[in-house]
Amino acid sequence: MPHSPGTAPAAAVTALWRIALPHTTAAVPIARALVRTALADVEDGADRDTAELLTAELVANAVEHTGGVTPIELAVELLPEGCRVEVHDPDPSPPGSLSGPPPHPVPDPWQEHGRGLLLVRMLSAACGHRPTARGKAVWFRLPGAPAQA
């Protein structure tokens, strides 16, 4: 539907989902389902498969690398230009080599772990972390899908 000058099209409306997740591995499939649901009805939205994968990596890292039982929070924001996903955890320590300047360490190909942040860096349009009142938030942004001809 066309919009008149001075008004925003419906796609410009931002939506935000927030959910507290258990500080266990059960949080990963819950987070994946929330991201898939949040992006399900968005035409030309961010790539759902990539959003699910990167969300799973950040949630799994939060569970594995932070102690305690404090819930992890997932925030999914739909933006006019794609989506932004944040995972909040109680540990204020930076998440490894997520947003530092190159060169980034290369994961050992013989290890089972160590590729999650590499995937986030390589597949997202932008990523990083920021301190919060209760720890930190690790985030990534994905652009919207190109319009189909």
C-alpha positions in Angstrom: 0.0 0.0 0.0 1.5 3.4 -0.9 2.0 5.9 1.9 1.7 9.6 1.7 4.8 11.9 2.2 5.5 12.5 5.8 4.2 9.1 7.0 6.1 6.0 7.5 5.2 2.8 5.6 4.0 -0.1 7.8 7.4 -1.8 7.3 9.1 1.0 9.2 7.4 0.0 12.5 9.8 -1.6 14.9 8.7 -4.6 16.9 10.6 -6.0 19.9 10.4 -9.4 21.6 12.0 -10.1 25.0 12.1 -13.4 26.9 14.0 -14.6 29.9 15.6 -18.0 29.2 16.8 -20.6 31.7 20.6 -20.7 32.3 20.7 -24.2 30.8 21.2 -25.7 27.4 17.4 -25.9 27.1 17.6 -22.1 26.3 19.1 -22.8 22.9 16.1 -24.4 21.2 13.7 -21.9 22.9 15.8 -19.0 21.5 15.8 -20.5 18.0 12.0 -20.9 18.1 11.5 -17.3 19.3 13.7 -15.9 16.5 12.0 -18.1 13.9 8.6 -16.9 15.1 9.6 -13.3 15.3 10.8 -13.3 11.7 8.1 -15.6 10.3 5.7 -13.0 9.0 8.2 -10.4 7.8 8.4 -10.2 4.0 11.9 -9.4 2.8 13.1 -9.7 6.4 16.4 -11.0 7.6 17.5 -14.5 6.7 15.7 -16.7 9.3 18.1 -19.6 9.1 21.1 -17.3 9.7 19.3 -15.5 12.5 18.5 -18.8 14.2 22.1 -20.1 13.8 23.7 -16.9 15.2 21.2 -16.7 18.0 21.9 -20.3 19.0 25.6 -19.6 19.1 25.2 -16.5 21.3 22.8 -18.3 23.7 25.0 -21.4 23.9 28.0 -19.2 24.7 26.1 -17.4 27.4 25.1 -20.6 29.0 28.6 -22.2 28.7 30.8 -19.3 29.6 28.8 -17.6 32.4 28.2 -19.0 35.8 25.2 -19.0 38.1 21.6 -19.6 37.6 20.6 -16.0 36.7 18.3 -16.2 33.6 19.7 -15.1 30.2 17.6 -12.6 28.3 17.0 -12.7 24.6 15.8 -9.6 22.7 14.8 -9.7 19.1 14.1 -6.4 17.4 12.7 -6.0 13.9 14.0 -3.0 12.2 13.1 -1.4 8.8 16.5 -2.6 7.5 16.5 -6.1 9.0 16.8 -7.4 12.6 18.9 -7.1 15.7 19.3 -9.8 18.2 20.8 -9.4 21.7 21.6 -12.0 24.4 22.0 -10.6 27.9 24.0 -12.5 30.5 25.3 -11.8 34.0 29.0 -11.8 33.2 30.5 -8.4 32.4 33.6 -9.9 30.7 33.9 -9.3 27.0 33.0 -12.2 24.7 36.3 -13.3 23.4 37.3 -11.9 20.0 33.8 -10.8 18.9 34.4 -7.2 18.1 38.1 -6.4 18.5 40.2 -5.3 15.6 41.7 -7.9 13.3 43.6 -10.2 13.2 41.2 -12.5 15.1 42.5 -15.8 16.3 41.8 -18.7 13.9 40.0 -21.6 15.5 41.8 -24.9 15.8 40.3 -27.1 13.1 40.7 -30.2 15.4 38.7 -28.7 18.3 35.0 -29.1 18.7 34.6 -25.5 20.0 35.8 -22.1 19.1 33.9 -21.3 15.9 30.7 -19.6 17.2 32.0 -16.1 17.4 33.7 -16.5 14.0 30.3 -17.4 12.5 28.7 -14.4 14.2 31.5 -12.1 12.8 31.4 -13.6 9.3 27.6 -13.9 8.8 26.2 -10.8 10.5 26.2 -7.2 9.1 27.5 -6.0 12.4 28.1 -7.4 15.9 29.5 -6.5 19.2 28.9 -6.3 22.9 28.0 -3.6 25.4 28.0 -3.5 29.2 24.6 -3.5 31.0 23.6 -2.9 34.6 23.5 -6.7 35.2 26.4 -7.9 33.0 26.7 -7.5 29.2 24.7 -7.8 26.1 26.2 -9.5 23.0 24.4 -8.6 19.8 24.4 -9.0 16.0 22.5 -7.3 13.2 21.3 -8.9 10.0 20.1 -6.9 7.0 16.8 -7.5 5.3 16.7 -9.8 2.4 16.9 -8.2 -1.0 13.6 -7.6 -2.8 12.6 -10.3 -5.2 12.1 -9.4 -8.9 
